[in-house]
Protein backbone atom coordinates (compact mmCIF):
# COMPACT_ATOMS: atom_id res chain seq x y z
CA UNK A 1 0.00 0.00 0.00
CA UNK A 2 1.48 3.39 -0.93
CA UNK A 3 2.41 5.65 1.95
CA UNK A 4 0.00 8.52 2.62
CA UNK A 5 0.30 11.66 4.71
CA UNK A 6 -1.77 9.99 7.41
CA UNK A 7 0.35 6.78 7.45
CA UNK A 8 3.81 8.16 6.82
CA UNK A 9 7.09 6.98 8.23
CA UNK A 10 6.81 9.03 11.43
CA UNK A 11 3.64 7.20 12.47
CA UNK A 12 5.83 4.16 13.20
CA UNK A 13 8.08 6.07 15.62
CA UNK A 14 7.46 6.16 19.38
CA UNK A 15 5.68 9.35 20.36
CA UNK A 16 8.54 10.54 22.58
CA UNK A 17 10.89 10.37 19.61
CA UNK A 18 8.45 12.37 17.51
CA UNK A 19 8.30 15.04 20.23
CA UNK A 20 12.10 15.21 20.39
CA UNK A 21 12.35 15.68 16.64
CA UNK A 22 9.59 18.29 16.70
CA UNK A 23 11.25 20.33 19.46
CA UNK A 24 14.73 20.17 17.91
CA UNK A 25 13.40 21.01 14.46
CA UNK A 26 11.43 23.94 15.86
CA UNK A 27 14.47 25.34 17.64
CA UNK A 28 16.58 25.08 14.48
CA UNK A 29 14.01 26.73 12.22
CA UNK A 30 13.06 29.43 14.72
CA UNK A 31 16.71 30.21 15.47
CA UNK A 32 17.54 30.52 11.78
CA UNK A 33 14.55 32.77 11.10
CA UNK A 34 15.26 34.99 14.11
CA UNK A 35 18.94 35.25 13.12
CA UNK A 36 17.83 36.39 9.67
CA UNK A 37 15.40 38.93 11.26
CA UNK A 38 12.49 37.09 9.70
CA UNK A 39 9.00 38.29 10.76
CA UNK A 40 7.26 36.08 13.34
CA UNK A 41 10.17 33.63 13.35
CA UNK A 42 9.25 32.26 16.79
CA UNK A 43 5.84 31.33 15.39
CA UNK A 44 6.75 30.34 11.86
CA UNK A 45 9.72 28.15 12.82
CA UNK A 46 7.64 25.73 14.93
CA UNK A 47 4.86 25.92 12.34
CA UNK A 48 7.29 24.86 9.61
CA UNK A 49 8.66 22.03 11.77
CA UNK A 50 5.12 20.89 12.53
CA UNK A 51 4.21 21.08 8.85
CA UNK A 52 7.14 18.89 7.81
CA UNK A 53 6.26 16.33 10.45
CA UNK A 54 2.54 16.53 9.65
CA UNK A 55 3.02 15.65 6.00
CA UNK A 56 5.18 12.73 7.06
CA UNK A 57 2.53 11.15 9.25
CA UNK A 58 3.36 12.25 12.79
CA UNK A 59 0.83 11.26 15.45
CA UNK A 60 1.65 13.92 18.07
CA UNK A 61 -0.75 16.79 18.69
CA UNK A 62 -0.73 19.82 20.99
CA UNK A 63 -2.81 19.11 24.13
CA UNK A 64 -5.94 21.27 24.14
CA UNK A 65 -5.30 22.86 27.59
CA UNK A 66 -1.84 24.05 26.47
CA UNK A 67 -3.28 25.48 23.27
CA UNK A 68 -5.91 27.43 25.21
CA UNK A 69 -3.22 28.85 27.50
CA UNK A 70 -1.20 29.97 24.47
CA UNK A 71 -4.21 31.77 22.99
CA UNK A 72 -4.82 33.59 26.27
CA UNK A 73 -1.20 34.74 26.47
CA UNK A 74 -1.35 36.08 22.91
CA UNK A 75 -4.47 38.03 23.86
CA UNK A 76 -2.52 39.59 26.74
CA UNK A 77 0.34 40.40 24.35
CA UNK A 78 -1.90 42.49 22.12
CA UNK A 79 -3.38 44.29 25.14
CA UNK A 80 0.10 45.02 26.49
CA UNK A 81 1.29 46.42 23.15
CA UNK A 82 -1.35 49.16 23.13
CA UNK A 83 -1.07 52.48 24.91
CA UNK A 84 -3.55 55.12 26.13
CA UNK A 85 -1.45 57.56 24.09
CA UNK A 86 -3.29 56.33 21.00
CA UNK A 87 -6.65 57.62 22.29
CA UNK A 88 -6.08 61.37 21.59
CA UNK A 89 -4.92 60.59 18.05
CA UNK A 90 -8.03 58.53 17.42
CA UNK A 91 -10.47 61.06 18.92
CA UNK A 92 -9.00 63.89 16.89
CA UNK A 93 -8.96 62.09 13.53
CA UNK A 94 -11.67 59.44 13.86
CA UNK A 95 -13.45 60.20 10.52
CA UNK A 96 -10.14 59.88 8.71
CA UNK A 97 -9.29 56.67 10.56
CA UNK A 98 -12.68 55.14 9.86
CA UNK A 99 -12.55 56.02 6.17
CA UNK A 100 -9.09 54.51 5.75
CA UNK A 101 -10.07 51.33 7.58
CA UNK A 102 -13.30 50.87 5.63
CA UNK A 103 -11.49 51.40 2.33
CA UNK A 104 -8.84 48.85 3.30
CA UNK A 105 -11.43 46.31 4.40
CA UNK A 106 -13.42 46.85 1.20
CA UNK A 107 -10.35 46.16 -0.91
CA UNK A 108 -9.33 43.08 1.06
CA UNK A 109 -12.92 41.76 1.05
CA UNK A 110 -13.10 42.12 -2.71
CA UNK A 111 -9.89 40.14 -3.09
CA UNK A 112 -11.17 37.49 -0.67
CA UNK A 113 -14.46 37.26 -2.60
CA UNK A 114 -12.61 36.82 -5.90
CA UNK A 115 -10.42 34.06 -4.46
CA UNK A 116 -13.50 32.28 -3.12
CA UNK A 117 -15.60 32.85 -6.25
CA UNK A 118 -12.89 31.53 -8.53
CA UNK A 119 -12.51 28.49 -6.24
CA UNK A 120 -8.81 29.23 -5.76
CA UNK A 121 -9.30 28.17 -2.13
CA UNK A 122 -12.38 26.57 -0.56
CA UNK A 123 -15.16 28.19 1.44
CA UNK A 124 -14.39 31.39 3.36
CA UNK A 125 -10.64 30.78 3.47
CA UNK A 126 -10.09 33.61 0.99
CA UNK A 127 -11.94 36.07 3.25
CA UNK A 128 -10.06 35.22 6.45
CA UNK A 129 -6.76 34.87 4.61
CA UNK A 130 -7.14 38.26 2.92
CA UNK A 131 -8.11 40.09 6.13
CA UNK A 132 -5.43 42.77 6.64
CA UNK A 133 -3.56 42.62 9.93
CA UNK A 134 -3.71 40.57 13.14
CA UNK A 135 -2.64 37.35 11.41
CA UNK A 136 -2.66 35.13 14.50
CA UNK A 137 -6.07 36.47 15.53
CA UNK A 138 -7.48 35.83 12.06
CA UNK A 139 -6.19 32.25 12.08
CA UNK A 140 -7.71 31.60 15.50
CA UNK A 141 -11.03 33.26 14.59
CA UNK A 142 -11.22 31.40 11.27
CA UNK A 143 -11.04 28.07 13.06
CA UNK A 144 -13.85 29.12 15.38
CA UNK A 145 -16.12 29.81 12.41
CA UNK A 146 -15.34 26.67 10.43
CA UNK A 147 -12.71 27.82 7.92
CA UNK A 148 -9.61 25.67 7.32
CA UNK A 149 -6.98 27.14 9.65
CA UNK A 150 -4.15 25.57 7.68
CA UNK A 151 -5.03 27.43 4.48
CA UNK A 152 -5.84 30.66 6.33
CA UNK A 153 -2.46 30.44 8.07
CA UNK A 154 -0.77 29.91 4.72
CA UNK A 155 -2.33 33.07 3.28
CA UNK A 156 -1.86 35.19 6.42
CA UNK A 157 1.77 34.34 7.13
CA UNK A 158 2.79 34.41 3.50
CA UNK A 159 1.28 37.90 3.40
CA UNK A 160 3.23 38.85 6.53
CA UNK A 161 6.45 37.82 4.80
CA UNK A 162 5.77 39.97 1.75
CA UNK A 163 4.26 42.92 3.61
CA UNK A 164 6.96 43.11 6.29
CA UNK A 165 9.76 42.78 3.74
CA UNK A 166 8.20 45.55 1.67
CA UNK A 167 7.65 47.81 4.69
CA UNK A 168 11.21 47.26 5.89
CA UNK A 169 12.60 48.16 2.48
CA UNK A 170 10.43 51.27 2.28
CA UNK A 171 11.47 52.35 5.80
CA UNK A 172 15.16 51.88 5.07
CA UNK A 173 14.93 53.71 1.74
CA UNK A 174 13.15 56.58 3.47
CA UNK A 175 15.22 57.00 6.64
CA UNK A 176 18.35 54.95 5.98
CA UNK A 177 19.55 52.01 8.02
CA UNK A 178 18.45 53.47 11.35
CA UNK A 179 19.48 52.21 14.75
CA UNK A 180 19.77 48.62 15.86
CA UNK A 181 16.93 47.06 17.81
CA UNK A 182 17.71 46.31 21.44
CA UNK A 183 18.96 42.81 22.21
CA UNK A 184 16.28 40.37 23.24
CA UNK A 185 16.35 39.43 26.94
CA UNK A 186 14.99 35.90 27.24
CA UNK A 187 14.98 35.64 31.05
CA UNK A 188 14.48 39.11 32.57
CA UNK A 189 14.05 39.73 36.26
CA UNK A 190 10.47 38.94 37.19
CA UNK A 191 8.32 41.85 38.32
CA UNK A 192 6.04 39.62 40.37
CA UNK A 193 3.04 41.99 40.71
CA UNK A 194 2.99 42.67 36.96
CA UNK A 195 3.70 39.05 36.05
CA UNK A 196 1.02 37.66 38.35
CA UNK A 197 -1.44 40.28 37.06
CA UNK A 198 -0.71 39.12 33.51
CA UNK A 199 -1.30 35.49 34.46
CA UNK A 200 -4.50 36.48 36.27
CA UNK A 201 -5.83 38.30 33.19
CA UNK A 202 -4.93 35.31 31.02
CA UNK A 203 -6.79 33.01 33.43
CA UNK A 204 -9.88 35.19 34.04
CA UNK A 205 -10.25 36.67 30.55
CA UNK A 206 -11.71 33.51 28.96
CA UNK A 207 -14.49 33.40 31.58
CA UNK A 208 -15.33 37.04 30.83
CA UNK A 209 -15.27 36.26 27.11
CA UNK A 210 -17.75 33.43 27.56
CA UNK A 211 -19.95 35.58 29.82
CA UNK A 212 -20.36 38.29 27.17
CA UNK A 213 -20.35 35.70 24.35
CA UNK A 214 -17.31 36.94 22.49
CA UNK A 215 -16.26 34.90 19.45
CA UNK A 216 -13.20 32.85 20.48
CA UNK A 217 -13.47 33.93 24.16
CA UNK A 218 -10.18 32.29 25.15
CA UNK A 219 -8.30 34.70 22.89
CA UNK A 220 -10.50 37.82 22.89
CA UNK A 221 -11.46 37.68 26.58
CA UNK A 222 -7.93 38.32 27.93
CA UNK A 223 -7.33 40.94 25.23
CA UNK A 224 -10.48 42.94 26.07
CA UNK A 225 -9.99 42.61 29.84
CA UNK A 226 -6.33 43.52 29.53
CA UNK A 227 -7.03 46.63 27.47
CA UNK A 228 -9.71 47.78 29.93
CA UNK A 229 -7.46 47.31 32.97
CA UNK A 230 -4.39 48.82 31.33
CA UNK A 231 -6.16 51.90 29.99
CA UNK A 232 -7.77 52.47 33.39
CA UNK A 233 -4.35 52.37 35.04
CA UNK A 234 -5.18 49.33 37.18
CA UNK A 235 -2.92 46.76 35.54
CA UNK A 236 0.58 46.55 34.13
CA UNK A 237 1.89 43.61 32.15
CA UNK A 238 5.03 41.57 32.09
CA UNK A 239 5.35 39.04 29.28
CA UNK A 240 8.85 37.55 29.37
CA UNK A 241 10.26 36.47 26.03
CA UNK A 242 10.39 32.84 27.14
CA UNK A 243 6.64 32.88 27.82
CA UNK A 244 5.87 34.49 24.46
CA UNK A 245 8.17 32.03 22.67
CA UNK A 246 6.40 29.06 24.28
CA UNK A 247 3.00 30.47 23.34
CA UNK A 248 3.98 31.14 19.74
CA UNK A 249 5.53 27.69 19.54
CA UNK A 250 2.32 26.01 20.70
CA UNK A 251 0.22 27.98 18.21
CA UNK A 252 2.69 27.20 15.44
CA UNK A 253 2.63 23.50 16.27
CA UNK A 254 -1.17 23.38 16.41
CA UNK A 255 -1.34 24.80 12.89
CA UNK A 256 1.60 22.99 11.33
CA UNK A 257 0.74 19.55 12.63
CA UNK A 258 -2.61 19.70 10.83
CA UNK A 259 -1.04 19.96 7.38
CA UNK A 260 -1.25 16.98 5.02
CA UNK A 261 0.20 16.35 1.60
CA UNK A 262 -3.21 17.09 0.12
CA UNK A 263 -3.18 20.52 1.79
CA UNK A 264 0.26 21.30 0.39
CA UNK A 265 -0.83 20.30 -3.10
CA UNK A 266 -3.84 22.56 -2.80
CA UNK A 267 -1.70 25.48 -1.65
CA UNK A 268 0.81 24.90 -4.44
CA UNK A 269 -1.94 25.21 -7.06
CA UNK A 270 -3.24 28.38 -5.40
CA UNK A 271 0.13 30.05 -4.84
CA UNK A 272 0.29 32.20 -8.02
CA UNK A 273 -3.20 33.64 -7.49
CA UNK A 274 -2.66 34.16 -3.76
CA UNK A 275 0.64 35.94 -4.45
CA UNK A 276 -1.04 38.26 -6.94
CA UNK A 277 -3.81 39.04 -4.44
CA UNK A 278 -1.27 39.92 -1.74
CA UNK A 279 0.66 42.19 -4.11
CA UNK A 280 -2.60 43.85 -5.11
CA UNK A 281 -3.49 44.43 -1.44
CA UNK A 282 -0.05 45.92 -0.72
CA UNK A 283 -0.38 48.29 -3.69
CA UNK A 284 -3.95 49.25 -2.75
CA UNK A 285 -2.98 50.05 0.86
CA UNK A 286 0.05 51.96 -0.42
CA UNK A 287 -2.24 54.12 -2.56
CA UNK A 288 -4.37 54.87 0.51
CA UNK A 289 -1.16 55.89 2.28
CA UNK A 290 -0.37 58.26 -0.62
CA UNK A 291 -3.81 59.86 -0.20
CA UNK A 292 -3.16 60.35 3.53
CA UNK A 293 0.14 62.01 2.69
CA UNK A 294 -1.22 64.27 -0.05
CA UNK A 295 -4.53 65.34 1.46
CA UNK A 296 -4.29 64.80 5.24
CA UNK A 297 -0.78 66.09 5.92
CA UNK A 298 0.48 62.78 7.32
CA UNK A 299 4.17 62.21 6.67
CA UNK A 300 4.72 59.53 3.98
CA UNK A 301 6.37 56.85 6.13
CA UNK A 302 3.77 57.20 8.91
CA UNK A 303 0.99 56.96 6.31
CA UNK A 304 2.53 53.86 4.72
CA UNK A 305 3.06 52.01 7.99
CA UNK A 306 -0.39 52.97 9.32
CA UNK A 307 -2.09 51.46 6.27
CA UNK A 308 0.26 48.49 5.91
CA UNK A 309 -1.76 45.23 5.86
CA UNK A 310 0.72 43.38 8.07
CA UNK A 311 0.49 42.35 11.72
CA UNK A 312 0.41 45.02 14.43
CA UNK A 313 3.52 43.62 16.11
CA UNK A 314 5.70 43.71 13.00
CA UNK A 315 4.45 47.19 12.09
CA UNK A 316 5.25 48.41 15.62
CA UNK A 317 8.81 47.03 15.42
CA UNK A 318 9.43 48.68 12.04
CA UNK A 319 7.96 51.97 13.26
CA UNK A 320 10.11 51.95 16.40
CA UNK A 321 13.24 51.35 14.32
CA UNK A 322 12.35 54.02 11.75
CA UNK A 323 12.81 57.10 13.92
CA UNK A 324 10.66 60.10 13.03
CA UNK A 325 7.21 58.56 12.63
CA UNK A 326 3.98 59.11 14.56
CA UNK A 327 3.68 55.79 16.40
CA UNK A 328 0.43 56.79 18.12
CA UNK A 329 -1.23 57.48 14.76
CA UNK A 330 0.08 54.21 13.32
CA UNK A 331 -1.06 52.02 16.19
CA UNK A 332 -4.42 53.78 16.59
CA UNK A 333 -5.28 53.08 12.96
CA UNK A 334 -4.00 49.50 13.18
CA UNK A 335 -6.03 48.92 16.36
CA UNK A 336 -9.23 50.31 14.82
CA UNK A 337 -8.83 47.98 11.85
CA UNK A 338 -8.23 45.08 14.19
CA UNK A 339 -11.32 45.92 16.29
CA UNK A 340 -13.57 46.20 13.23
CA UNK A 341 -12.25 42.88 11.94
CA UNK A 342 -13.04 41.27 15.29
CA UNK A 343 -16.61 42.63 15.30
CA UNK A 344 -17.57 42.29 11.63
CA UNK A 345 -15.22 39.53 10.44
CA UNK A 346 -17.58 36.61 11.16
CA UNK A 347 -20.58 38.33 9.56
CA UNK A 348 -18.47 39.34 6.57
CA UNK A 349 -17.25 35.78 6.11
CA UNK A 350 -20.80 34.41 6.23
CA UNK A 351 -22.00 37.04 3.76
CA UNK A 352 -19.22 36.27 1.29
CA UNK A 353 -19.89 32.55 1.67
CA UNK A 354 -23.54 33.12 0.69
CA UNK A 355 -22.53 35.25 -2.30
CA UNK A 356 -20.11 32.57 -3.47
CA UNK A 357 -22.79 29.86 -3.23
CA UNK A 358 -25.17 31.99 -5.26
C-alpha positions as CSV (number, residue, x, y, z in Angstrom):
1,X,0.0,0.0,0.0
2,X,1.5,3.4,-0.9
3,X,2.4,5.6,2.0
4,X,0.0,8.5,2.6
5,X,0.3,11.7,4.7
6,X,-1.8,10.0,7.4
7,X,0.3,6.8,7.5
8,X,3.8,8.2,6.8
9,X,7.1,7.0,8.2
10,X,6.8,9.0,11.4
11,X,3.6,7.2,12.5
12,X,5.8,4.2,13.2
13,X,8.1,6.1,15.6
14,X,7.5,6.2,19.4
15,X,5.7,9.3,20.4
16,X,8.5,10.5,22.6
17,X,10.9,10.4,19.6
18,X,8.4,12.4,17.5
19,X,8.3,15.0,20.2
20,X,12.1,15.2,20.4
21,X,12.4,15.7,16.6
22,X,9.6,18.3,16.7
23,X,11.2,20.3,19.5
24,X,14.7,20.2,17.9
25,X,13.4,21.0,14.5
26,X,11.4,23.9,15.9
27,X,14.5,25.3,17.6
28,X,16.6,25.1,14.5
29,X,14.0,26.7,12.2
30,X,13.1,29.4,14.7
31,X,16.7,30.2,15.5
32,X,17.5,30.5,11.8
33,X,14.5,32.8,11.1
34,X,15.3,35.0,14.1
35,X,18.9,35.2,13.1
36,X,17.8,36.4,9.7
37,X,15.4,38.9,11.3
38,X,12.5,37.1,9.7
39,X,9.0,38.3,10.8
40,X,7.3,36.1,13.3
41,X,10.2,33.6,13.4
42,X,9.2,32.3,16.8
43,X,5.8,31.3,15.4
44,X,6.7,30.3,11.9
45,X,9.7,28.2,12.8
46,X,7.6,25.7,14.9
47,X,4.9,25.9,12.3
48,X,7.3,24.9,9.6
49,X,8.7,22.0,11.8
50,X,5.1,20.9,12.5
51,X,4.2,21.1,8.8
52,X,7.1,18.9,7.8
53,X,6.3,16.3,10.5
54,X,2.5,16.5,9.7
55,X,3.0,15.7,6.0
56,X,5.2,12.7,7.1
57,X,2.5,11.2,9.2
58,X,3.4,12.3,12.8
59,X,0.8,11.3,15.4
60,X,1.7,13.9,18.1
61,X,-0.7,16.8,18.7
62,X,-0.7,19.8,21.0
63,X,-2.8,19.1,24.1
64,X,-5.9,21.3,24.1
65,X,-5.3,22.9,27.6
66,X,-1.8,24.1,26.5
67,X,-3.3,25.5,23.3
68,X,-5.9,27.4,25.2
69,X,-3.2,28.8,27.5
70,X,-1.2,30.0,24.5
71,X,-4.2,31.8,23.0
72,X,-4.8,33.6,26.3
73,X,-1.2,34.7,26.5
74,X,-1.3,36.1,22.9
75,X,-4.5,38.0,23.9
76,X,-2.5,39.6,26.7
77,X,0.3,40.4,24.3
78,X,-1.9,42.5,22.1
79,X,-3.4,44.3,25.1
80,X,0.1,45.0,26.5
81,X,1.3,46.4,23.2
82,X,-1.4,49.2,23.1
83,X,-1.1,52.5,24.9
84,X,-3.6,55.1,26.1
85,X,-1.4,57.6,24.1
86,X,-3.3,56.3,21.0
87,X,-6.6,57.6,22.3
88,X,-6.1,61.4,21.6
89,X,-4.9,60.6,18.0
90,X,-8.0,58.5,17.4
91,X,-10.5,61.1,18.9
92,X,-9.0,63.9,16.9
93,X,-9.0,62.1,13.5
94,X,-11.7,59.4,13.9
95,X,-13.5,60.2,10.5
96,X,-10.1,59.9,8.7
97,X,-9.3,56.7,10.6
98,X,-12.7,55.1,9.9
99,X,-12.6,56.0,6.2
100,X,-9.1,54.5,5.7
101,X,-10.1,51.3,7.6
102,X,-13.3,50.9,5.6
103,X,-11.5,51.4,2.3
104,X,-8.8,48.8,3.3
105,X,-11.4,46.3,4.4
106,X,-13.4,46.8,1.2
107,X,-10.3,46.2,-0.9
108,X,-9.3,43.1,1.1
109,X,-12.9,41.8,1.1
110,X,-13.1,42.1,-2.7
111,X,-9.9,40.1,-3.1
112,X,-11.2,37.5,-0.7
113,X,-14.5,37.3,-2.6
114,X,-12.6,36.8,-5.9
115,X,-10.4,34.1,-4.5
116,X,-13.5,32.3,-3.1
117,X,-15.6,32.9,-6.2
118,X,-12.9,31.5,-8.5
119,X,-12.5,28.5,-6.2
120,X,-8.8,29.2,-5.8
121,X,-9.3,28.2,-2.1
122,X,-12.4,26.6,-0.6
123,X,-15.2,28.2,1.4
124,X,-14.4,31.4,3.4
125,X,-10.6,30.8,3.5
126,X,-10.1,33.6,1.0
127,X,-11.9,36.1,3.2
128,X,-10.1,35.2,6.4
129,X,-6.8,34.9,4.6
130,X,-7.1,38.3,2.9
131,X,-8.1,40.1,6.1
132,X,-5.4,42.8,6.6
133,X,-3.6,42.6,9.9
134,X,-3.7,40.6,13.1
135,X,-2.6,37.4,11.4
136,X,-2.7,35.1,14.5
137,X,-6.1,36.5,15.5
138,X,-7.5,35.8,12.1
139,X,-6.2,32.2,12.1
140,X,-7.7,31.6,15.5
141,X,-11.0,33.3,14.6
142,X,-11.2,31.4,11.3
143,X,-11.0,28.1,13.1
144,X,-13.9,29.1,15.4
145,X,-16.1,29.8,12.4
146,X,-15.3,26.7,10.4
147,X,-12.7,27.8,7.9
148,X,-9.6,25.7,7.3
149,X,-7.0,27.1,9.7
150,X,-4.1,25.6,7.7
151,X,-5.0,27.4,4.5
152,X,-5.8,30.7,6.3
153,X,-2.5,30.4,8.1
154,X,-0.8,29.9,4.7
155,X,-2.3,33.1,3.3
156,X,-1.9,35.2,6.4
157,X,1.8,34.3,7.1
158,X,2.8,34.4,3.5
159,X,1.3,37.9,3.4
160,X,3.2,38.9,6.5
161,X,6.5,37.8,4.8
162,X,5.8,40.0,1.7
163,X,4.3,42.9,3.6
164,X,7.0,43.1,6.3
165,X,9.8,42.8,3.7
166,X,8.2,45.6,1.7
167,X,7.6,47.8,4.7
168,X,11.2,47.3,5.9
169,X,12.6,48.2,2.5
170,X,10.4,51.3,2.3
171,X,11.5,52.3,5.8
172,X,15.2,51.9,5.1
173,X,14.9,53.7,1.7
174,X,13.2,56.6,3.5
175,X,15.2,57.0,6.6
176,X,18.4,54.9,6.0
177,X,19.6,52.0,8.0
178,X,18.4,53.5,11.3
179,X,19.5,52.2,14.8
180,X,19.8,48.6,15.9
181,X,16.9,47.1,17.8
182,X,17.7,46.3,21.4
183,X,19.0,42.8,22.2
184,X,16.3,40.4,23.2
185,X,16.3,39.4,26.9
186,X,15.0,35.9,27.2
187,X,15.0,35.6,31.0
188,X,14.5,39.1,32.6
189,X,14.1,39.7,36.3
190,X,10.5,38.9,37.2
191,X,8.3,41.8,38.3
192,X,6.0,39.6,40.4
193,X,3.0,42.0,40.7
194,X,3.0,42.7,37.0
195,X,3.7,39.0,36.1
196,X,1.0,37.7,38.3
197,X,-1.4,40.3,37.1
198,X,-0.7,39.1,33.5
199,X,-1.3,35.5,34.5
200,X,-4.5,36.5,36.3
201,X,-5.8,38.3,33.2
202,X,-4.9,35.3,31.0
203,X,-6.8,33.0,33.4
204,X,-9.9,35.2,34.0
205,X,-10.2,36.7,30.6
206,X,-11.7,33.5,29.0
207,X,-14.5,33.4,31.6
208,X,-15.3,37.0,30.8
209,X,-15.3,36.3,27.1
210,X,-17.8,33.4,27.6
211,X,-20.0,35.6,29.8
212,X,-20.4,38.3,27.2
213,X,-20.3,35.7,24.3
214,X,-17.3,36.9,22.5
215,X,-16.3,34.9,19.5
216,X,-13.2,32.9,20.5
217,X,-13.5,33.9,24.2
218,X,-10.2,32.3,25.2
219,X,-8.3,34.7,22.9
220,X,-10.5,37.8,22.9
221,X,-11.5,37.7,26.6
222,X,-7.9,38.3,27.9
223,X,-7.3,40.9,25.2
224,X,-10.5,42.9,26.1
225,X,-10.0,42.6,29.8
226,X,-6.3,43.5,29.5
227,X,-7.0,46.6,27.5
228,X,-9.7,47.8,29.9
229,X,-7.5,47.3,33.0
230,X,-4.4,48.8,31.3
231,X,-6.2,51.9,30.0
232,X,-7.8,52.5,33.4
233,X,-4.4,52.4,35.0
234,X,-5.2,49.3,37.2
235,X,-2.9,46.8,35.5
236,X,0.6,46.5,34.1
237,X,1.9,43.6,32.1
238,X,5.0,41.6,32.1
239,X,5.3,39.0,29.3
240,X,8.8,37.6,29.4
241,X,10.3,36.5,26.0
242,X,10.4,32.8,27.1
243,X,6.6,32.9,27.8
244,X,5.9,34.5,24.5
245,X,8.2,32.0,22.7
246,X,6.4,29.1,24.3
247,X,3.0,30.5,23.3
248,X,4.0,31.1,19.7
249,X,5.5,27.7,19.5
250,X,2.3,26.0,20.7
251,X,0.2,28.0,18.2
252,X,2.7,27.2,15.4
253,X,2.6,23.5,16.3
254,X,-1.2,23.4,16.4
255,X,-1.3,24.8,12.9
256,X,1.6,23.0,11.3
257,X,0.7,19.5,12.6
258,X,-2.6,19.7,10.8
259,X,-1.0,20.0,7.4
260,X,-1.2,17.0,5.0
261,X,0.2,16.3,1.6
262,X,-3.2,17.1,0.1
263,X,-3.2,20.5,1.8
264,X,0.3,21.3,0.4
265,X,-0.8,20.3,-3.1
266,X,-3.8,22.6,-2.8
267,X,-1.7,25.5,-1.7
268,X,0.8,24.9,-4.4
269,X,-1.9,25.2,-7.1
270,X,-3.2,28.4,-5.4
271,X,0.1,30.1,-4.8
272,X,0.3,32.2,-8.0
273,X,-3.2,33.6,-7.5
274,X,-2.7,34.2,-3.8
275,X,0.6,35.9,-4.5
276,X,-1.0,38.3,-6.9
277,X,-3.8,39.0,-4.4
278,X,-1.3,39.9,-1.7
279,X,0.7,42.2,-4.1
280,X,-2.6,43.9,-5.1
281,X,-3.5,44.4,-1.4
282,X,0.0,45.9,-0.7
283,X,-0.4,48.3,-3.7
284,X,-4.0,49.2,-2.8
285,X,-3.0,50.1,0.9
286,X,0.0,52.0,-0.4
287,X,-2.2,54.1,-2.6
288,X,-4.4,54.9,0.5
289,X,-1.2,55.9,2.3
290,X,-0.4,58.3,-0.6
291,X,-3.8,59.9,-0.2
292,X,-3.2,60.3,3.5
293,X,0.1,62.0,2.7
294,X,-1.2,64.3,-0.1
295,X,-4.5,65.3,1.5
296,X,-4.3,64.8,5.2
297,X,-0.8,66.1,5.9
298,X,0.5,62.8,7.3
299,X,4.2,62.2,6.7
300,X,4.7,59.5,4.0
301,X,6.4,56.8,6.1
302,X,3.8,57.2,8.9
303,X,1.0,57.0,6.3
304,X,2.5,53.9,4.7
305,X,3.1,52.0,8.0
306,X,-0.4,53.0,9.3
307,X,-2.1,51.5,6.3
308,X,0.3,48.5,5.9
309,X,-1.8,45.2,5.9
310,X,0.7,43.4,8.1
311,X,0.5,42.4,11.7
312,X,0.4,45.0,14.4
313,X,3.5,43.6,16.1
314,X,5.7,43.7,13.0
315,X,4.5,47.2,12.1
316,X,5.3,48.4,15.6
317,X,8.8,47.0,15.4
318,X,9.4,48.7,12.0
319,X,8.0,52.0,13.3
320,X,10.1,52.0,16.4
321,X,13.2,51.4,14.3
322,X,12.4,54.0,11.8
323,X,12.8,57.1,13.9
324,X,10.7,60.1,13.0
325,X,7.2,58.6,12.6
326,X,4.0,59.1,14.6
327,X,3.7,55.8,16.4
328,X,0.4,56.8,18.1
329,X,-1.2,57.5,14.8
330,X,0.1,54.2,13.3
331,X,-1.1,52.0,16.2
332,X,-4.4,53.8,16.6
333,X,-5.3,53.1,13.0
334,X,-4.0,49.5,13.2
335,X,-6.0,48.9,16.4
336,X,-9.2,50.3,14.8
337,X,-8.8,48.0,11.9
338,X,-8.2,45.1,14.2
339,X,-11.3,45.9,16.3
340,X,-13.6,46.2,13.2
341,X,-12.2,42.9,11.9
342,X,-13.0,41.3,15.3
343,X,-16.6,42.6,15.3
344,X,-17.6,42.3,11.6
345,X,-15.2,39.5,10.4
346,X,-17.6,36.6,11.2
347,X,-20.6,38.3,9.6
348,X,-18.5,39.3,6.6
349,X,-17.2,35.8,6.1
350,X,-20.8,34.4,6.2
351,X,-22.0,37.0,3.8
352,X,-19.2,36.3,1.3
353,X,-19.9,32.5,1.7
354,X,-23.5,33.1,0.7
355,X,-22.5,35.3,-2.3
356,X,-20.1,32.6,-3.5
357,X,-22.8,29.9,-3.2
358,X,-25.2,32.0,-5.3
